[in-house]
Amino acid sequence: MVDSKKRKQWLWFFGLIAAFIVLLLGLYVRMISVRSSAFEAVSEERISPVRVQETLSTEVWRTTSFLARVEGGQTLDIIADVGGWVVEKKVVLGQEVNKGDALIVLEDPRRVLRLKESEARLKSARANLSELKRKYDQSLTLVEKGIVARDTLDSLSNQVASESANVDSLEASYGLMKWDVDNLTVPSPISGKIVEVLPDVGQEVTAGQLVVKMVSTKRKRVVAGVEPRWARIIRPDMKVNLSTTLNGRLEETEGRIIGVSPNIDSVSGTYRVEAELINNEYNWLPGEIVNMEIPTELLTEVLIVPRTAVLSDSENLFIFVYQDGKAVKIPVSVEWINDREGTISADLVPDGSSIIVKGHVGLAGGQLVRVTK
């Protein structure tokens, strides 16, 4: 009986020890699991997200920019070819017109009456010439039959020649008078915009008097002053980029170099460069200031990188590239092609890697990174 009680006590004792050991094992497994999760979380936090740009070897023009001013095209003073009195002004200040459109209408009743008189005299002379030619042809047949003398035929021939000359003279006179009457309406010689209309309705205008000032809208120019080193490489017909902003919106178009002045401006120390607008889709007005971007050097076998991807330490420029899940630091020499982008030699970047363009702030060489879209 005593032995049975002792056996039960020992069983309870060993049972408690076993439960305690199982509890310790459970707590140990739990601790290992928590530490593993924490380690994974820390490791995940240390992998920085980045965005990359694929490497593509190309060629590109390096450019330089100048401030330029838009100027109007050809400016014309329109004069009256004939005199008269203004009866109608067809245009107003700032109006856009096409070539051949009427600008001012003049009136001169005396010219109209002289034209009618000249027209009547011309019709009469043509009728006389036609009658003389009929009589000459009739007499030519009668002379061959011996009915009319040769002298009569010769006389008619002289009369036909004289009247023909008279008709030619009257036609020339009529043409001049008709030209005068037709030019009582002053047309536009070009397409453009009206700068000023001088005479008022009812005012007398004399031949050769200035009546309208206008400027061509077909070929607006952009003018810039450049330093001598740039003037040497700019050539006619070179394509340039022209841009400005209006209410925060970029306006960009293309231009073509007209030429470079051979003389330097003594005040600014620059050479005048003129470019024509190939397409003035934004209707830039004379006096506006735009940016003229001119190609200066062709760079080959290079990679284009945004300015934000290029970093610097105390001495050198460098970029980060993504390779095998890590950020690799590469020293570079940059040729800036404009204020937004630069180029680096394609040989500097290892094959199969990508340039890190975002998320590189705070990175260190060899740090783990992951690519995001």
C-alpha positions as CSV (number, residue, x, y, z in Angstrom):
1,M,0.0,0.0,0.0
2,V,2.8,2.3,0.9
3,D,4.7,1.4,-2.3
4,S,1.6,2.2,-4.4
5,K,1.3,5.7,-2.9
6,K,5.0,6.4,-3.5
7,R,4.7,5.2,-7.1
8,K,1.8,7.6,-7.7
9,Q,3.7,10.5,-6.2
10,W,6.7,9.9,-8.4
11,L,4.4,9.7,-11.5
12,W,2.9,13.1,-10.6
13,F,6.4,14.5,-10.1
14,F,7.6,13.3,-13.4
15,G,4.4,14.5,-15.1
16,L,4.9,18.0,-13.8
17,I,8.5,18.0,-14.9
18,A,7.5,16.8,-18.4
19,A,4.8,19.5,-18.6
20,F,7.3,22.1,-17.5
21,I,9.8,20.9,-20.2
22,V,7.0,21.0,-22.9
23,L,6.1,24.5,-21.8
24,L,9.8,25.6,-22.0
25,L,10.1,24.1,-25.5
26,G,6.9,26.0,-26.6
27,L,8.2,29.3,-25.3
28,Y,11.5,28.7,-27.0
29,V,9.9,27.9,-30.4
30,R,7.7,31.0,-30.0
31,M,10.7,33.2,-29.2
32,I,12.6,31.8,-32.3
33,S,9.6,32.5,-34.5
34,V,9.2,36.1,-33.3
35,R,12.9,36.8,-33.7
36,S,12.8,35.4,-37.3
37,S,9.8,37.5,-38.2
38,A,11.5,40.6,-36.8
39,F,14.7,39.8,-38.7
40,E,12.7,39.4,-41.9
41,A,10.9,42.7,-41.3
42,V,14.2,44.6,-40.7
43,S,15.7,43.0,-43.7
44,E,12.7,44.0,-45.8
45,E,13.0,47.6,-44.5
46,R,16.6,47.8,-45.6
47,I,15.8,46.9,-49.2
48,S,15.1,50.3,-50.8
49,P,12.6,50.7,-53.6
50,V,14.0,52.4,-56.7
51,R,12.9,53.2,-60.3
52,V,15.3,52.5,-63.1
53,Q,15.9,53.6,-66.7
54,E,17.0,51.0,-69.3
55,T,20.4,51.7,-70.9
56,L,20.3,52.4,-74.7
57,S,23.3,53.6,-76.5
58,T,22.4,56.5,-78.9
59,E,23.7,59.7,-80.5
60,V,22.4,63.1,-79.5
61,W,23.1,66.8,-80.1
62,R,24.4,68.8,-77.3
63,T,22.6,72.2,-77.3
64,T,23.0,75.6,-75.9
65,S,20.2,78.1,-75.3
66,F,19.8,81.9,-75.7
67,L,17.0,84.3,-75.0
68,A,15.5,85.6,-78.3
69,R,12.9,88.1,-79.3
70,V,10.1,87.5,-81.8
71,E,10.0,90.1,-84.6
72,G,7.4,90.6,-87.3
73,G,8.1,89.7,-90.9
74,Q,8.3,92.1,-93.9
75,T,6.9,95.6,-93.1
76,L,5.4,97.4,-96.0
77,D,4.1,101.0,-96.7
78,I,1.2,100.8,-99.1
79,I,0.9,103.9,-101.4
80,A,-1.9,104.9,-103.7
81,D,-1.1,104.4,-107.4
82,V,-3.8,106.9,-108.5
83,G,-5.4,109.9,-106.8
84,G,-9.0,110.1,-105.6
85,W,-11.4,110.5,-102.7
86,V,-11.7,107.9,-100.0
87,V,-15.2,106.4,-100.1
88,E,-14.6,103.2,-98.0
89,K,-12.0,101.8,-95.6
90,K,-12.1,98.0,-95.9
91,V,-9.7,97.3,-93.0
92,V,-9.0,98.4,-89.4
93,L,-6.0,98.3,-87.1
94,G,-4.8,94.7,-86.3
95,Q,-7.0,93.1,-89.0
96,E,-5.5,90.1,-90.8
97,V,-5.8,90.2,-94.6
98,N,-4.8,88.0,-97.5
99,K,-2.9,88.9,-100.6
100,G,-5.3,90.7,-103.0
101,D,-7.8,91.8,-100.4
102,A,-9.2,95.4,-100.8
103,L,-7.8,97.8,-98.2
104,I,-9.2,101.2,-99.3
105,V,-11.7,102.2,-102.0
106,L,-11.2,105.6,-103.8
107,E,-13.5,107.5,-106.1
108,D,-12.7,109.8,-109.0
109,P,-15.7,110.4,-111.4
110,R,-13.5,112.2,-113.9
111,R,-11.4,109.0,-114.5
112,V,-14.6,107.0,-114.9
113,L,-15.9,109.4,-117.5
114,R,-12.6,109.5,-119.4
115,L,-12.6,105.7,-119.4
116,K,-16.1,105.6,-120.9
117,E,-15.0,108.1,-123.6
118,S,-11.9,106.1,-124.4
119,E,-14.0,102.9,-124.6
120,A,-16.5,104.6,-127.1
121,R,-13.7,105.9,-129.3
122,L,-12.0,102.5,-129.3
123,K,-15.3,100.8,-130.4
124,S,-15.8,103.3,-133.2
125,A,-12.2,102.9,-134.4
126,R,-12.6,99.1,-134.4
127,A,-15.8,99.4,-136.4
128,N,-14.1,101.7,-139.0
129,L,-11.2,99.3,-139.3
130,S,-13.6,96.4,-139.8
131,E,-15.4,98.3,-142.6
132,L,-12.1,99.3,-144.3
133,K,-10.9,95.7,-144.3
134,R,-14.2,94.6,-145.8
135,K,-13.9,97.2,-148.6
136,Y,-10.3,96.2,-149.2
137,D,-11.2,92.5,-149.6
138,Q,-14.0,93.4,-151.9
139,S,-11.8,95.7,-154.0
140,L,-9.1,93.0,-154.2
141,T,-11.6,90.7,-156.0
142,L,-12.7,93.5,-158.3
143,V,-9.1,94.4,-159.2
144,E,-8.5,90.8,-160.2
145,K,-11.5,91.1,-162.5
146,G,-10.3,94.4,-163.9
147,I,-13.3,96.3,-162.6
148,V,-11.4,98.5,-160.0
149,A,-8.1,100.3,-160.6
150,R,-5.0,99.2,-158.7
151,D,-4.6,102.7,-157.2
152,T,-8.0,102.4,-155.5
153,L,-6.8,99.1,-153.8
154,D,-3.5,100.7,-152.7
155,S,-5.4,103.6,-151.2
156,L,-7.7,101.2,-149.2
157,S,-4.6,99.3,-148.0
158,N,-3.1,102.6,-146.7
159,Q,-6.3,103.5,-144.9
160,V,-6.5,100.0,-143.3
161,A,-2.9,100.4,-142.0
162,S,-3.6,103.9,-140.7
163,E,-6.8,102.8,-138.9
164,S,-5.1,99.7,-137.5
165,A,-2.5,102.0,-136.0
166,N,-5.2,104.2,-134.6
167,V,-6.9,101.2,-133.0
168,D,-3.6,100.1,-131.4
169,S,-3.2,103.6,-129.9
170,L,-6.7,103.8,-128.6
171,E,-6.3,100.3,-127.0
172,A,-3.2,101.4,-125.2
173,S,-5.0,104.6,-124.0
174,Y,-8.0,102.6,-122.9
175,G,-5.7,100.2,-121.1
176,L,-4.1,103.0,-119.1
177,M,-7.4,104.6,-118.2
178,K,-8.8,101.2,-117.2
179,W,-5.7,100.6,-115.0
180,D,-6.3,103.9,-113.3
181,V,-9.9,103.1,-112.5
182,D,-9.1,99.6,-111.4
183,N,-6.5,100.9,-109.0
184,L,-9.0,103.2,-107.3
185,T,-9.4,100.1,-105.1
186,V,-6.1,99.7,-103.2
187,P,-5.3,95.9,-102.8
188,S,-3.0,94.2,-100.3
189,P,0.3,93.0,-102.0
190,I,0.9,90.4,-99.2
191,S,-0.8,88.4,-96.5
192,G,-0.4,90.1,-93.2
193,K,-1.8,92.4,-90.5
194,I,-2.8,96.0,-90.6
195,V,-0.6,98.3,-88.6
196,E,-2.2,101.7,-89.5
197,V,-4.8,103.1,-91.9
198,L,-4.0,106.7,-92.6
199,P,-6.7,108.5,-94.6
200,D,-10.2,109.0,-93.4
201,V,-13.4,108.6,-95.5
202,G,-13.9,111.7,-97.7
203,Q,-10.3,112.7,-97.6
204,E,-8.5,113.3,-101.0
205,V,-5.5,111.1,-101.7
206,T,-2.9,111.9,-104.3
207,A,-0.9,109.4,-106.4
208,G,2.1,108.2,-104.4
209,Q,0.6,109.0,-101.0
210,L,1.0,106.6,-98.1
211,V,-2.4,105.1,-97.2
212,V,-1.8,101.9,-95.2
213,K,1.0,100.3,-93.2
214,M,1.1,96.6,-92.7
215,V,3.3,93.7,-91.6
216,S,3.7,90.3,-93.1
217,T,2.5,87.4,-90.9
218,K,3.9,84.6,-93.2
219,R,7.5,84.8,-92.0
220,K,8.0,85.9,-88.5
221,R,11.6,85.9,-87.3
222,V,13.2,85.2,-83.9
223,V,16.4,87.2,-83.2
224,A,19.0,86.4,-80.6
225,G,22.5,87.8,-79.7
226,V,25.2,85.1,-79.3
227,E,28.8,85.1,-78.2
228,P,31.5,84.8,-80.9
229,R,32.3,81.2,-80.0
230,W,28.7,80.2,-80.9
231,A,28.4,82.5,-83.9
232,R,31.3,80.6,-85.5
233,I,29.4,77.2,-85.5
234,I,25.9,78.4,-86.4
235,R,25.0,77.8,-90.0
236,P,22.1,78.8,-92.3
237,D,19.3,76.3,-92.5
238,M,20.3,74.8,-89.1
239,K,17.2,73.6,-87.2
240,V,16.6,75.1,-83.8
241,N,14.1,74.5,-81.0
242,L,12.0,77.5,-79.9
243,S,9.9,77.5,-76.7
244,T,8.2,79.6,-74.1
245,T,5.6,79.2,-71.4
246,L,2.1,80.8,-71.2
247,N,0.1,80.4,-68.0
248,G,2.2,77.4,-67.0
249,R,1.8,75.7,-70.4
250,L,4.8,74.9,-72.5
251,E,4.7,76.2,-76.1
252,E,7.3,74.6,-78.3
253,T,7.9,74.8,-82.1
254,E,10.7,74.5,-84.6
255,G,12.7,77.2,-86.4
256,R,15.3,77.5,-89.1
257,I,18.4,79.6,-89.0
258,I,18.3,82.4,-91.7
259,G,21.9,83.7,-91.0
260,V,24.4,85.3,-88.7
261,S,25.4,88.9,-88.9
262,P,29.0,89.4,-89.9
263,N,29.4,92.4,-87.6
264,I,29.6,92.3,-83.8
265,D,27.3,94.6,-81.8
266,S,29.7,97.1,-80.1
267,V,27.4,97.5,-77.1
268,S,26.5,93.9,-76.2
269,G,29.5,92.2,-77.8
270,T,27.3,89.7,-79.5
271,Y,26.4,88.7,-83.0
272,R,22.9,88.9,-84.3
273,V,21.3,85.5,-85.2
274,E,18.0,85.3,-87.1
275,A,15.8,82.3,-87.4
276,E,12.4,82.0,-89.1
277,L,9.4,80.3,-87.5
278,I,8.6,77.1,-89.5
279,N,5.2,76.8,-87.9
280,N,3.8,79.6,-85.7
281,E,0.9,77.5,-84.4
282,Y,0.9,79.5,-81.1
283,N,0.6,82.9,-82.9
284,W,3.5,84.4,-81.1
285,L,3.4,88.2,-81.4
286,P,6.4,90.5,-82.2
287,G,8.1,91.5,-79.0
288,E,7.6,88.2,-77.1
289,I,10.7,86.6,-75.5
290,V,11.3,82.9,-76.2
291,N,14.1,80.4,-75.6
292,M,16.2,79.5,-78.7
293,E,18.0,76.1,-78.3
294,I,20.8,75.6,-80.9
295,P,22.6,72.3,-81.5
296,T,26.3,72.7,-81.0
297,E,27.9,69.2,-81.0
298,L,27.0,65.7,-82.0
299,L,27.7,63.1,-79.2
300,T,27.8,59.4,-80.2
301,E,27.7,56.1,-78.3
302,V,26.3,57.8,-75.2
303,L,23.5,57.2,-72.7
304,I,21.1,60.0,-71.9
305,V,20.5,60.4,-68.2
306,P,18.2,62.9,-66.4
307,R,19.9,65.6,-64.3
308,T,18.2,64.2,-61.2
309,A,20.0,60.8,-61.6
310,V,23.4,62.4,-61.4
311,L,24.7,62.8,-57.8
312,S,27.9,64.2,-56.4
313,D,30.2,63.8,-53.4
314,S,32.9,66.2,-52.3
315,E,34.9,65.7,-55.5
316,N,33.2,63.6,-58.2
317,L,30.0,63.0,-60.0
318,F,28.5,59.5,-59.9
319,I,25.3,57.5,-60.6
320,F,23.8,54.4,-59.2
321,V,23.0,51.4,-61.4
322,Y,20.8,48.4,-60.6
323,Q,22.7,45.1,-60.9
324,D,21.8,41.7,-59.4
325,G,19.5,43.3,-56.8
326,K,22.0,45.8,-55.6
327,A,22.8,49.5,-56.1
328,V,26.2,49.9,-57.7
329,K,28.0,53.3,-57.5
330,I,29.7,54.3,-60.7
331,P,31.8,57.5,-61.1
332,V,30.9,59.4,-64.4
333,S,31.8,62.4,-66.5
334,V,28.7,64.2,-67.8
335,E,28.3,66.2,-70.9
336,W,25.2,68.3,-70.4
337,I,23.1,68.6,-73.5
338,N,20.5,71.0,-72.0
339,D,19.2,72.1,-68.6
340,R,17.3,68.8,-68.1
341,E,19.5,66.0,-69.4
342,G,23.1,65.0,-69.8
343,T,25.0,62.2,-71.5
344,I,27.6,59.7,-70.2
345,S,29.7,57.2,-72.1
346,A,27.9,54.0,-72.8
347,D,31.1,52.1,-71.8
348,L,30.8,53.2,-68.2
349,V,27.6,51.2,-67.4
350,P,27.9,47.4,-67.2
351,D,26.0,45.2,-69.6
352,G,22.6,44.1,-68.2
353,S,22.3,46.9,-65.7
354,S,19.9,49.8,-65.5
355,I,20.3,53.4,-64.3
356,I,18.6,54.3,-61.0
357,V,16.7,57.5,-61.6
358,K,14.5,57.6,-58.5
359,G,14.9,56.4,-55.0
360,H,18.7,56.9,-55.0
361,V,18.8,59.5,-52.2
362,G,20.5,57.9,-49.2
363,L,21.7,54.9,-51.1
364,A,25.1,53.4,-50.5
365,G,27.1,51.3,-52.9
366,G,26.2,47.6,-52.6
367,Q,22.9,48.2,-50.8
368,L,20.0,45.9,-51.6
369,V,17.3,47.5,-53.7
370,R,14.1,46.4,-55.5
371,V,12.7,47.8,-58.7
372,T,9.3,49.4,-58.6
373,K,7.2,50.7,-61.4
